[in-house]
Amino acid sequence: MRTTTQPSDMTRPICIIDDDPSALRGMGRFMKAHGQDVRCFGSARELLDCELHEVGACFLIDVAMPEMNGIQLLEELRRRGHREPAIFITALDDPVVRDSATQAGASAFFRKPVDGNELLAAVSRALARDPDGADPSIGGGTAE
């Protein structure tokens, strides 16, 4: 399932990747309601198969997905030269997974259900960072 809004020429959308259709739809609606252009992808493969010029300004990635998990997806995006910030979202807040996400380059890490205000703040910080390097003020948020 892919839901698309048309971004303006000056912005790139936030890409949301989650294999749970209701979570994907809900997060997409939430971000749109807060003025964000979004593209939703139901799998890592769906994102990787899109045209490179369609890749977003920021990624919101579910960790636990079949075929390719979120950390593997971010590693593949980095391997392909994409340096856009990534925020991980997961139902399981495992310290090993959190460490792996951080090592892969995550800007933030949230446990589902995500506090909307914290997520919006993390996205704002991620979008404001220098595109050539992570902003040291970006922390790993946790939504309780």
N, C-alpha and C positions, 0 to 999 in steps of 0.2 A: 504494500500500500504506500502510495506517495501522495502527499498533499503539498501543493505549491502555491506560494504567493509570488507575485512578480516584484522583485526588488527594483528600486530606482537605479539609474545608471551609476549613482554615486555610492551605493551600498551593496554589500554582499549579504546574503541571508545567513542566519544562524542555522546550522544543520543539526537536526535532532535524530539520533539513531537509537532505536529501541525496538526489540522484537515483540513487545507486548502492545497490541493495537490500541487498547484503551489508554495505556500510559502515554503512548506516542501522540494520540489524538488530544488527550488532556494537556500535555505539556505544550503541544503546538498551539492549542487555543489560548492557553495562558500567556505564552510569549507574544502571540499576535495581539491579544487584548492589551498588552503593555507596549504596543508600538513597534514590535520587532518583526522584521521580515523573516520568515522561516521556510525551510524545506525539511520535510519529514521522510525518513527512510526506515523501512521495516527490517533491515539487516545491514551488516557491514558490507556484504557483496553489492547490495543495491547502491550504496554510497560510492564504492570503489568503481562501479560500472558507469557512473555518471560522467559527463564531460568535465574536464579539468577546469574550464572557465566557470562552471556552475558551483564549484566548491565554495563553501561559506566562509564567513569572517571568524566564526567560532564554532566548535563542535560541542554538543551535549550528548554524551555517549553512555549508554547502559553498559555495565560491565559484563553481566552474564547473558550472552547471546549464543545460540547454536552456530555451528560451522566456524565462526571466528569471533572470539570474545572482544570486548571493548579495548582491552590493553593491546591485544594483537592488532586490532584495527589501527590504533594510534601509532604503533610501531611501523605498520605498513605505510601509513600516511607520511610519517617522518622519513621513511626510506625513499618515498617518492618525492621528497623535497618540500612537503607542506609543513609550515611552521605555525599555522594558525593555532590559537589557544584551544585547549580541550578541557572540558569539565566532565568528570565522571559522576554517574549516578547509579546506585546499586541498592538492592534490597538487603544485601548481606554486607555488613561492615566488618570485614575480616582484616586484621592488621597486615597480613601478608599481601592481600589484594591492594590495600591502601598503599603499602610500600612499593609494590610493583607499578601502580598507577603513577606515583610520584616519580619513580625512576624513568618511566616512559615519557614524562614531561607534562603531567596533569597540572592545570592551573588551580583546580579545586576538586574536592571529592565530597559527595553528599550521599547520605543514606535516605532511601525512600521510606516514608513519604517526604518529599522535599518541601521545606519552608519557602514559599514563593518569594518573599522579600529577600531572603538570603541568596536565593538563586539569581534573582535580578541584580543584586549587588555584585555577585561573583562574575556575572556576564559583563556588567558595566566595567569592572576592573580589568577583565580579560580583554575587552575591546579597546580599552585605553592604553594598554601596554605597548611598548616598543615592539614592532613586528619582527625585529631581529633578535629579541631576547626577552625572557620572562621578566616581568616586573616583580621585584623582590617583595613588594607589599601584598601580592596575591597569596592568600593563605588557603589552606585546605579546609573549607567549610564543612560542617556537619549539620545536617538537619535532623533534629530529634523528633 
